[in-house]
Amino acid sequence: MSRRRQLVRCAAVLSVLIGGIGTGLAHAATGTALYVDDDAAGCSDTGPGSPAEPFCQIQPAADSAGPGDTVYVARNKTPYAPVHIGSAGTADAPVTFVTAPGDHATATAAVVLTETSTPAMTFSGAQYVDVSGFNLSSSGASTLVFSLSQHISYDTGWVTTAQAAPGTGGTIVVDGSSSGIALTRLHITPESGGPAFASAAGAQDITLADDLMSLGGGISATGTTGIRLAGDTIVTDCGNGISLTDGSSGSVENTVVRPDTSASCSDTGTPAEITVDAASAPQVTADYNAVSPLPAGTDYEWAGTAYGTSQAFRTGTGQGTHDLDQTDVTPDGTPLIDSADADAPGELATDLHGAQRVDDPLVADTGTGAGDYDRGATEVQDPLHLGLASGVAGSAYVGVPVTFTPGFVNPWSDSLDGYRYTFAFGDGTTVTSVTGPATHTYTQPTTGDTIHATVTVYRPDGTEMGTETSLSFSVRPLPPLTGSLDCRSASVRTAPSLPDTTGCGLTASGFSGYPITSDRVTFGDGSAAVSATGSKSWVRHTYAAAGTYTVTQQLTDSGGRTFTDTTPTTVGPSYVATDPRRILDTRKGTGAAERQVGPGGVVHLKVLGVGGVPASGVTAVTLNVTDTHATASSYVTVYPDGTSRPTASDLDFTAGRTNPNLVTVRVGAGGYVDLYNAHGHVDLIADTQGYFTTRSDTSDDHVSPMSNLAPVTPTRVLDTRYGTGAPKGEVAPGSTTTVTLPKNGQGTGTVGAVLNVTVTGGSGSGVVTLYCGSRPGTSNLNYRVGQTVSNLVVTKVCTGGKIKLYNSGAHVHLIADLQGLYTNAVDGTSPWGSPFVPAHPTRFLDTRNGTGARAGRLGANSTLTVKVAGVHGVPADATAVLVNLTGVAPTTATHLTAYGAGSLPNVSNVNLSAGETRPVLAVIPIDTEGSIHIRNANGSLNIVADLEGYIG
């Protein structure tokens, strides 16, 4: 079995107990005082044993002591040799052995062992001897032995048999010729594995009271008459806490017997915790005990019958009327409190530690007498003690009063009337209070180390209870009232499922002396202010219209101070991608009359409730608009019905060609948009790609299709000319090419992609369609033989960031440049999107007449920088703009690249042949200066740019 080792090990020693002079059971008459001090310079074992010339060892003092004499043994760092005591006192004048101050600085001297296996103390033929306050240890079979001795009291101390000792003998042994032995308030540790106490047949009148036995066996009495066990606690390794056999008589009361749960024992054959054999049972009484064996153990074995519970024991024997067992004793030990028999034979007025019996007001009295005796060796004492002085949490501030309060742990609710408190505040000032709390104002900040306040508590009788301290703290200058407002971080912004809604995180800090009394937030739209609470808050607000607003936080504290913080926030509708559907085709009478649109003609196109677009809650739609069969060069402007036509254009074309362009347009009156044709006759085609909605999606049974746009650095993801994103070589007619987007487009939160798609080098005419899932019957890009043409496309994205490109008509090269991602969740991969704010189409750049830049054509390898943030209704903190970018009449074939910060990316937005005028919709990031950049590759041309909206 496993055993724990004590500080004291492996040798026999007699040493002085930690405490002061003990109290014997008999009182010595006036006699001679003998002194023992092995560390005294003049000690002599042949001397007189006087203070000036004490004995070096205890043995000569024991040999010299007579009735009424008292032997004082100094508590020293060095041990004493074992001693045989044969002293004989009388009932009125016993011989007394007690401890006295020695050379150790404190009363907590460690016990030092000598190399001997003999008992540390042996009583042989001794009579009327009282011993108090000694620690004994031996590496032999026994440590304390009584032989042929009568009327011996041994009180208060430790008695230990070392682990290496033989395990058959008892740590304390009484022979059959001894009687009147009282062993009280002892810690008995039989680490050898033998019993803590053993008495032989013939021993009489033995008392063990308020002793603690642990780390081994318990009590074994054989043929012992009048053994009294009262208030002991016995912690056994494997049962056998008490064994009374061979006709022993006496009583077992108020005793707690429980196992050492750290010991390993056999699952079977474990002895009972209390065993009384048939020869002893008639003359032994047991009551008010608490027995808790190991799970495989037994509570009692009485006259040969085992009893597994106290109830079974009562029923079978009539004993143990008030006993408790493992079913009664709770972990906190409450049933042991105030439930003992105060009149139990041998019971003491004080416990193992010399503490008086006290009544626990939280526990009902169920014992006898006054009802305030606890079972076992220790009496639960009043738990009143000092805690931690409260006052400052972290820092105090100059000029702000701080109140310090003494801390008590007082479960018994003792009255504190008459207590007195002296406070020291850590800055050299003190004050005394009779009420408890004390208030202090610091005048200077601390420098360097922190300080703490202390409070010394005095009882009503003037004795000092102790000193407690506060937590360490610093004294600082009064901090300002501060706060912060954040409406842009991904952690506080609202999801796309809540369009036109902002979320803002707020912090507020001051100090406890001036608590914050008001934290008001206004949202810049004339709505009522809201109040935030706490040092950290989050507020949400839904606006009536898309745009950029200024959110303001205003703090006020009880000192009248204020703090204001502002931040812009951009809200807008959320985008929902649809499967492309054709809602206008003047060739077939779809959505309008079956005829070409003439010069100055306007098509009123219904967009709400058709083509997968809801009938309400939609502010804008995204259409792929195509012109075909034009009879003259012209342009088309798409705008909200019921509004004035802007000067901007969405399609520019020449006669005989087919040209698509992606258009995002606000929905006008009655759910219509208008398409205006400037010159000649032309057929117009429009396919829905998606829409922007203000209607919230609060359902939780699916992933919301609503999303926001995250502009990305323009990146080429497909170029079949060089094998980028697909095998190198032209794609065949009727073939489908699958493209995997970069990692930021592969997350589960990515639902759509914005790409500029270009075809070049076609061997014939055809169309290109981008899709995810089933291929629609619409197209995104039309091409003819040898033509290089591009268009912006918004497409759904399949799982893993995949999209498909279908080529209908001829062998052709395909190029795709990623410009943005529509996302609806933060998944660790997908970027967090921002709201799109549609704008009334505004021409902010036209190099033909000097709008937005110097008039004149842009030359080859030249870059035009145009300021867009902070002008034309675009806020200063916008991240990107949606622009209809038009190249006008280049002198040679060329392409334009629009980009934000950083170096020129290897992408293109619009591809032009010599003399051609073509627009393309582009998502262009804004650099840190609020500008965009437009690069021309070859020749020279004019550039026109119309603002369609911005991304916040």
N, C-alpha and C positions, 0 to 999 in steps of 0.2 A: 504494500500500500504506500501511497505517497505521503510524506510528512514535511511540514514546514519547520524551518529552523528558527530559533529565537536568537537574539543578540548574544545570549549567554550559552556557551557550548563547552562540552568535552572535558570538564575537570571539576573537582570538588572545590567549593569555595564558600566562605561565609563572608558576606559583604553587607554593607549598610543599605537599608532601603532608601528610596528616593525621598520619602517624606521625613518629618521630624520625629521627635520622640513619641513612641506609641503609648497606648494605655493598656495595661494588663487587666486581667479579670479580677485579680486580688490586689489590694493596696498595701504597699510595704510600710511597715512601721519604721520609725527612725532608726537607721543603722549606719554602717560605714559605706562611704562612696568610694568605689574603686574605678580606675581609669585605664583604658586601653587605647593606645595610639601608635600604630606601627610606623608612622611617619615622623614621630617626634624625635628630635635629636638626642634626647636623654632617656629614651625608653629602655627598659630593662625588665626581662622576665624574672629577675631575682629581686627586683626593687619593691618598694612599698605600694606601687600602684596609685601613686598620688598624682595630682595635676602636674607637679614639677617633674616627677619621675614615673611616668605611667608604664604599665606593662606593654610589651611589644605585641603580644598575642593574647587571644582571649583565654587560652587554656590556664595559665597561672592565675588569672583573675577568677575563673570558675573554681579552681582548686582552693582559692583563698576565701571565697564568699561564704558567708554564714547567714543565719536568719536575719531578715531586715536589711541586708546589704543590697546596694544597687551598683551594677556594673555599667559604666558609660563607655560605649565603643565608638571611636571617632569614624566618621564617614570619610574615607580616604580613597585616593585613586588606586592604591595597591590593595590586593586582596588579603584576607586573613586565612590562616591555616585551619583545617577542620578542628573541631573541639568536641571533647567528651565532657558532659556535664553530669556530675554526681552530687551536686549541691543539695543540701537539705535545709529548707526553710520550715516555717510553721504556717498554720492557717492565718494567724494574725501578723506574721512577719515573714512573708515569702522572700525568696531571693529573686531579684529583678534584673533582667538584661535589657537595656534600651540603647538607642543610638544618640550620638552627640555630634556637633559640628566638627568637621575635619579639614583637610587641606584642599578639598575640591571646591572650586569657585562657586559651584551651584549645587543644588540638591538633586541634580539629575546625573550623578556619576554612573558611568557604565560599570558593570560587574566584570572583573578580571578573574579568570579561573587559574587555579594551580593544577599542576600535573599530578593528580592523584585520583584514584577510583574509590577511595573510602568515603563513607557518608560525610557530608559537610558538618552535620551536628548530630550527636548521639546523646540521648538521655539514658543514663544507666544508674539505677538505684537512686534517682533523684526524687525529691519530694518538694511540693509547694514552690514551684519555680514559674515565674512569668517572663515570657520573652515577647518583645514587640519591635517590629521594624527592620527585619533582616531578610536579605535575599540569599537563598541557598541553591547551590548547583553542584552536581556530581556526575562524573562519567561512569560511576559504578552502578550496581543494581538498585541502590536506594540512596536517598539524599538526606532524609530526616528520619531518625530511628528512635523509638521509645522502648526501653527494656527495663523491667523491674522498677518502673517509675509510677508515681501517683501524683495527682493534683498538679498537672502541668498545663499551663495555657500558652499557646503560641498564636500570636495575633499580628496581622498586617505584614505582608511580605510576599516574596516569590519563592517557590520551591520547585526546582526543575531537575529532572533526570535527563542527561544529554542523549541525543539520538543514538550515539554509538554504544550506549549502555545495554547490558543484557535486558531482555524484555520480560523476564518472569517475575521479578520482585516488584514491590510497590515503591512509588516515589516517597511516600510517607508510610512507615511500617510501625505498627503497635503490636508488641508480643502479648502472649496470653497472661503475663504476670503484671501487666500495667492496667491502671484504671484512672478515672478522673482526668482524661485527656480532652482539652478543648482546642480545636483548630478553627480559627475564625478569621474572616476577611483575608483569605489567602488566594494568590494566583498559583495554581498547581498545574504544571505542564509536564506530564510523563511522556516526553518525546521518545523514550525507549520503547514505548508500546505496551508497557505493563500498566497495572492499575495506578490511578493517582493516589489511592489510599487502600491499605490492606491491614486488617486486624486479625489476629490469630485467636483460636479458641481459648476462652478463659478471660479475654479482655473485657473490661466492664466500664460502664459510664463514659461513653465516648460521644463528643459533640463535634459535628462539622456544620458550621453555620455561615451563610453568606460568603461561601467560597466559590471561585470560578475555576473549573477544571477543564482543560482543553488539550488537544494535540495527542490524545492517547486514550487510555482506558479511564474507568470511573472509580466507583467505590466498591470494595469487596470486603465483606465482614463475615467471618466464619466463627460460629459459636460465640458471638459477642453479645453480652448482656447489656441492655440499656443504651443502644446506639441511637443518637438523635440527629437526624438530617433535617435542617431547616433553612430555607432560602438559598439553597445552592443552585448554581447553574453548571450543568455537566454537558460538555460538548464532546461526544465520543466519536471514534473513528468508525466503528462497525457495531454499534449496539453495546449492551452490557454496561449501561451507565451506572446502575446500582445492582448489586448482588448480595443478598442476605441469606445465608445458608447455615445448616447444621445447628438449628435451634437458636438462632439469633433472635433478639427481641429489641423492640424500640419503635420509632416512628419515622415516617418520611412525609414531610409537609413543605408546602411553598416552594418546592424544588422544580426547576425546569430541566428536562432532559431532551436533548436534540442531537442530531447527527452533524458531523463535519462533512458538509456536502462536497468538499474538495478531496475527500479520501475515497479511494477505490476499494470496494468490498465485493465479496461474492454475492451473486443474486440469491443464493439460497444458504440456509444455515446461519444467518445472522442472528446472534442472541437478542433476546428481548431487551428493551431499554431498562426496564425494572423487573428484576427476578427475585422472588421470595419463595424458597422451597417449602415443601410440605411440613418440615420440622419447625420452620420459623413462622409460617403464616398465622398460626393462632395467636402469637404474641407480638405481631407487628401491625401497626395502623398506618394507613396511607390516605391522605386527603389534600386538597388544594394544590395538587401538582399539575404540571403541564408537560405532556409527553408527546413527542413528535418523532417517530422513527423514520428510517430510510423507506423508500417505496416498497422494498422487498422485506422490510423488517417488521418487528412485532412490538406493540406497546408494552404489554405486561406478560409475564409468566408467573402465575400465582398458584402455589401448591401443585405444580405440574401441569396446569392448564394455561394455554396461551389465549390472550385476549387482544384483538386487533384494534379495539376502540375503547375509549373511556366508558361509553355506555354499556358495552359488553362486559367490561370489568365490574361496573356497578351492579349489573344484573346478576353476574355470576358469583360475586363475592360479598356484596354489601359494602365494599370499601370504595374509596374515591368518589364520594358523593358530589364533591365540587371539582373534580379533576377536569382538565381540558386536554384535548388531543389535537392531532393534525387537522381535524375538521373545524376546530374552533380558533386556532391561533392565526391571526392575520399577519401579513408582512410587517406592519407597523407595531406589532406587539400589543395593541390596545387591550385585548382581554387579560393580559398579565397585570395590568395597572389597577391598583386599588382593589384587588380581588383576593388577597392572601389572608391567612389566619394569623392575626396579630398575637394570638395566644399559643401558637405552635411551640411545642417543647424545644428549647434551645434557641429560639428566634431572638435576634438582636434588635436594639433600638436604632442602629445605624447600619448602612449597607456596606458592601465590599470596599467602597472608597471612604467610608466614615461619614457619609452624608446622612442627615436626619430623614426620617420618614415624612413625606409631604403628600398632601391631597391634590390630585390632579382635577381641577374643576371641570375639565372637558370630558371626564370619564365618570360614569356612575359608580358609586361605591358598592361593591358586592362582597367584600371581605368581612371579617369579624372585627370586633373592637371599634376603633374610630373609623375603620374602613379605608385607611390610607397606607396600608402595607402592600407593596408590589411582590409578585412571585419572582423567584430567581434572586441572583446575587446583587443586582443593582436596582436602586430606587430611581425612578424617573423624577428628575428635579425640575424646578421652575425654569423654563427655557428662556426667561428674560435675559437678553444680552444686547450689547451694543451692535449696531449695524454700521451703515455708511452715512456720514453726514451729507445731507443733500443741500444744494444751493446753486451751483454753476454747472451747466451742461456744455462743456467745451471751452467757452470763453466768457469772461466778464468784460464789461465795457466801462471806460472811464466816464464818471458822472452818472451812471445808472445804478440805483440801489439794488443790492443783492441780498436776499434773505437766506440765511443758513439755518437748517433745522436738524437737531440731533436725530439720529436714526436708531430705533429700537426694534428688536425682534421680541414681540410680547404676545405670544399666543394665549396666555392665561389672562390677558387684560389686567395686569397688575396696576394699581394706582401709582402714578408718578408724582403725586403731591409731595412737596417738600424737597424734590430733587433740585440741584443747583448746577449751572452750566457755565463754564468759562471758555469763551471763544477766542482763538487766535487766528487772525484773518490772513496771515502770510505776508503782510506788508509792515509788520512791526506794531500793529495796533491790536488791543485785546479788549474784551468787554465781558462782564458777568451778567447772566440772566437767570431769573427764577421761573420764567414762564416757558422756556424752551427755545423758540426761534430768536435770532438776532439779525438785524439788518445792518449792512455796511456799504458804504460808497467808496470805491477806489478812485484815487485822484491822479494816479500816474500809471501809464502802461508798463507792463513787465518787459524786460529785455533779456534775451537768452532763455534760461531755464524757466519752466512753468513753476507755479506755486500751488499750495493747497491750504485750505483752512482746517483747523483742528478744533475739537470741542472736548473738554475734559468734564466728565460727569461725576457728580458727588451725590451719594445717597443722603437721605434725610438725617442719618446719624453722623454725617461729616466724612465718612470713609469714601475713598475714591473707588468708583466702579470701573473706570478705565478711560482711555482717550481714543476717540475715533477721528478719522480724517475724511475729508471730502476727496473726490476725484481731483487729480491734478488739472489745473487750468491756467490759462494765460489771461492777462488783462490787456485789452486792445483799445485803440481809439475807436470811437463810435463809427460803425460802418455806414456807408450810404444805403439808402433804399434803392434796390435794383430789381430788375426783372428782365425777361427776354421773351420774344415773340417769334415763333417759327411756323410759317405756313407753307414751306417749300420742301422740307425733308420728306423722304419717302415714308419715314416712320410716323408722320403725323397726317399726311395727305389722305384724302378719302379715295376709295376705289372708284373705277369708272362706272360701277353700277349705281353711283349717286352723282349724276351729272349736275353741272352748275352749282356744285357744293364744295366748300373748302373746309379743311380741318386744320386747326392751329394748335400747336403746343405752347403753353405758357409756363414760365417760372417766375417766382417772386421770392425775394429774400430781403430781410431786414435784420432785426434782432428782437429778442423776447421783450426787451424793455419798451419798444414801440411796436406793438403788433400791427400787422396790416389790417386796416379797417375796410378797405375797398379795393377791388380789382375788377375794373370795368373794361369791357371789350366792345368796340364799335367796328362795323364791317365796311364802312365807306359807301353804303348804298342808301343811307337815310333810315335804315331800320333801327329799332330800339336797341340800346346797349344791353349786354348780358353781363352777369356777374360770375366770375370764376372764384373758386375757393381752393385753399391749400397752397403749398409751395410749388406744386406741379399740377397743372390742369390741362385739359384738352377740351376745346370747344368746336362746334360744327355749325355751319350756316349755309343755307341754300339761297342763292341769288335768283332774282327774277329774270335776269338776262346775262348772257355770256359777256365776258370782258375782264379787264384787270382793275382791281379795286385796292384801296389802301385800308389795311386793318390796323387799328390803334388799340394799344393796351395802356391804361392809366391806373397807376397804383397810388394809394393814399394810406399813410400809417397814422397811428394815434398821436404822433408828434406833429402832425400837420404837414409832413413832407410829402412831395409828389414825385412820381417818375413816369415818363411817357416813352413808349417805344412804338415804332410803326414798321410795317413790312407790306410789300405788295403781295397780292395773291391773284392768280388768274384762274377763272373757272370757265367752263364751256360745256357744250353738249358732248355726249359720248358717241363714239363711232360703232356702228354695227355693220359688219361686212355681210353682203347678201350673195346668193348665187346669181351670177349675171343674167339679166333678163332684158329682152328687147322691148322697149315701151314706145319707140318712135321709129317709123320707117316710111317716109313719104312715097317710096316706090310701091309700097303695098297697101297704103292706107292705114298703117298701124299707128295709132295715137294721133293722127291728123289726116287731112284729106289726101287722097291718092293723087298727088300732083306735086310738081317741083315748087319750091319756094321762090317767088320772083324777087326782083330788086325792091328793097325796102320792105319786103314781106316779113311778117312775124308769125311764128308758130306758137300757139298757146298750148303748152304740154302739161297735162295732168300728171303729177308725180306722187301725190299722196294716195294711198290705197291701191297702188298698182305696182307691179314689178317687185313684189316682196317688201315694199315700203309701207309701214303702217299708215292708217288714215289720220292719225293725230299724233301729237307729241314729237313731231319732226321739224327741225329748224333748217336743215340743209341736206342736199343729196349729192352723191358723187356719181357722175355719168361719164361714160365713154362716148363722146360725140364725134361722128364721122360725116364728112362731106363727100359726095360723089356725083359724077356726071355734071360738074359745074360748066356753065357755058361761058363764064368770064372769070377773071381774077376778082376775088372778093374776100370778105371776112364775115365771120359770124360772132355775134355777141350773145352770151347766155346770161340772163339776169332774172331777178324775182319779178313775177307778174305783179302789176299794180304799182311798180316803182319806175322812176325815170331811167332810161337806158344810159348806162355809163359809156364813157369814151373808150374804154378798154375793149379788147377783142379776145376771143377764145380760140378761134380757128382762122387761119390765113391760108388761102389756097389760090391756085391758078387753074385755068380751064383744063378739063379733061383728067384731072388727077383725083385720087381718093386719099384723104388725109384724116386720121383720127387724132383726137386730143382728149385727155382726161380733164374734166371740169368739176369743180365743187361749187355749188351755187345754193344760195339761200332760197328757201321756199317762199313764194309770194302768196298773194291773196287767193283764197279758195283752194290752196294746195297746188297751184300752178307755177311753172317757170316759163319764160319766154325765150325764143331763139330768133334773133334778128339777122337777116341776110342783107348785106349792103348792095351787091351788084349782081346782075345777071340772074340766071336761074340755076338752082342746085337742089339735089335730093339730100335730105338730112336723116341721119340714123342716130339713135341714142339708146345705150344699154345701161341699166342700173348696175352699180358696183357696190353700193352701200349707202347708208344714211346716218345723219347725226340726230340724236334724240335727247330730249330733256326729261324723259320719263324714267323714274328710278326703277331699278330691278331689285326688290328686297327678298325675292324667293331664295330658299336655301336648298332646293332639291336638285339643282343643276349648276353647272359652271356658267356664269353670266357671259353672253356673247359681247357685252359692251366693253369697249376698249378705249385707250388713249394712245396718242402717237408719240413714239420715242424716236426723234431724229438720230441718225448714226452718221459717223464719218463715211462719206460715199465710198463704197467698196465694190469692186468688180467680182461678181460671184460666178459668172459664166462668160466664156469666150471660146467658141468652138474653133476659132482660127488658131488658137495656141494650146488647146486642151485644158483650158481653165474651167473647172467645174463639170466637165463632160469630155468624152473622147474628142481628140482633135479631128477636125474635118467637118464638111458641110452635113447638115442634117437632111434626111431624105424626105420627100413628100409623104404626107400621112403619118409621119413619125412623131413620137412623144419623147421629149427629153426631160429627165428628172434632175432637179438641182437641189442640193442640200445647202441651206443657209449656214453662215458662220455660227459659232457656238452661241452667241447672244441671241440667235434666232431659233434655237433648238429647245428652249425651255417650254414647260407646259403653260406658262403665262403668255406665250406669243400666239396670237390668233390671226394676225394678218401681216403682210409685208408690202412695202412701197418700193417698186423697182422701176428704173428707167430701162426699157427693153429696146434693143436696136437689132434690125436685120440688115444684112449687107451681102452683096454679091449674088443675089438670087438668079437662078437660071430661068425663071418665069415669074408669074404673078401668084400671089397667095395671101393667106392671113395667118396670124399667130394668135393663139388663145392660151392664156394662163389660167390655171385652175387647181383646185384641190378637191379630190373626190371624183364625182361624175363630171365629164366634160360638158360644158354648156354649148348651146347652139349660137353663141355670140363670138365676137372677135375683139382683140385688143389692138391689133396692129395690122395694117394692110400694106402690101409691098408689090412692086412690079419688077420686071427683069432689070437687073443691074443697079437697082436703087438702094441707097443707104438711108434708112428712115427709122425714127425712134418715137416712143410714146411712153408716158408715165402710166404705170399699171398698179392698181391696188388689188391684191389677191388674198384669199384665205391661205393659211399655212397648215399643212398636215402635220401629224405627229413626227417628231424628230427634226422639224425645220425643213420639211420637203415641200416643193412645189413642182408643178408639171407645166411644160410648154409644148403645145401641139402646133405642128407646122402642116398647113393644108396642101400647098400647091406646087412647090418646086424645091430643088436643092438650094440651100441657103445657109449662111452662117448666122448664128444667134449670139447676142451679147446682152448681158443683164447686169445692171449696177444697182446695188442695194442702197436706198436712201433713208429708209425708216422702218420701224416695226410697230405694229399695233399690239399692245399688251394689256392684259387685264388682271395680272397678279404678280406679286413678288415671289419668285421661286428660286432665287439665288443665281439664275442664269439670265432670264429675260430682263432687259432694262425697264425701269419704271417710266411709263409714259406720262405725257402732260396734256392738258386740255387744248383743243383746237378752237380758236375763236374766229368764226367766219367774218369777213370784212366786206363792205361795199367795194366792188372792184375799183381800184384806184391806180392810175398810171403814175408810177413814181420814177420811171426811167425811160427816156427816149432820146437817143443820141442824134436823131435827125433834127431836133429843134432845141437841144440843150436842157431838156427836163431831167433833173437829177444828176447831170454830169455835163462836162464840156461838150458842146455840139461838135460832131465830127465822127467819122468812121473809126472803129477800133481795128488796129492793125494786127498783123500776124504775131503770134507769141506774145500778145499784149494782154494785160489784165486790167479790168475796170473794177475799182473799189467803190461801193455805193453804201452810204449810211442808211440803215433802215430802222434801227432801234431808237426809240425816242421821237420818231417822226411818223407822219401818216397814220397816227393812231396805234402804232406798235409800241408797247411799253419797253422801257429801258432794259428790263430783265428778261425779255423774250428769248427763247432758245433757238427758234427757227422761224422762217416765213414760208408761206405757200405762195409761189409766184408763177404766173403764166409768162414764160420767158420766150421771146420771139427773136429769131435771127432774120435780118432783112437784107436781101440782095447781096450776098457775098460775091467777091470777085473771082473766087475759086472755091472748089469743094472744101468744106471745113467742118469743124464741130466746136460747140461751146461747152465748157465745163464750169458749173457754178458750185462754190464751196465756201466754207467758213474759215475757221482757224487752221493753222498748220500749212504744210506744203501742198502743192498741187496734186490731187489724187489722180490715179490712172482710170478715170471714168469720163463719160460724156453725158450731156443732157439732151442736146439737140444736134442732129446731123443734117447738113445742108449741102445741096449741090449748087454750082455756080448760078447766081441770079435768083435762087429760090428764096421764098419767104415762108417760114414755118414756125409755129409756136409749139411749146411743150410745157406741161405743168411740172413744176419742180419743187421739192422740199429742200430748202437751202438752210443749213445751220448758220447761226450768227456768231461772229467771233467776239472776243472780249472787248473790242472797241465798238461793238454795235453795228458792224458792217458785214456785207457779203462781198464775194469776189467772183467776177465773171471773166473767164479766160477764153480768148479766141486762138485757134490753132493755126489757121492759114489765111492768106489774103487779108482782105479788109471787109468790114460789114457794119451796118448799123444794128443797134440792139434796142429792143423795147421790152419793158418789164411791167406787168400789172400785178398789184398786190391783191391776193384772194383771201388772205387771213394770216394768222400767226399762231405759233405754238408756245404756250406759257412756260 
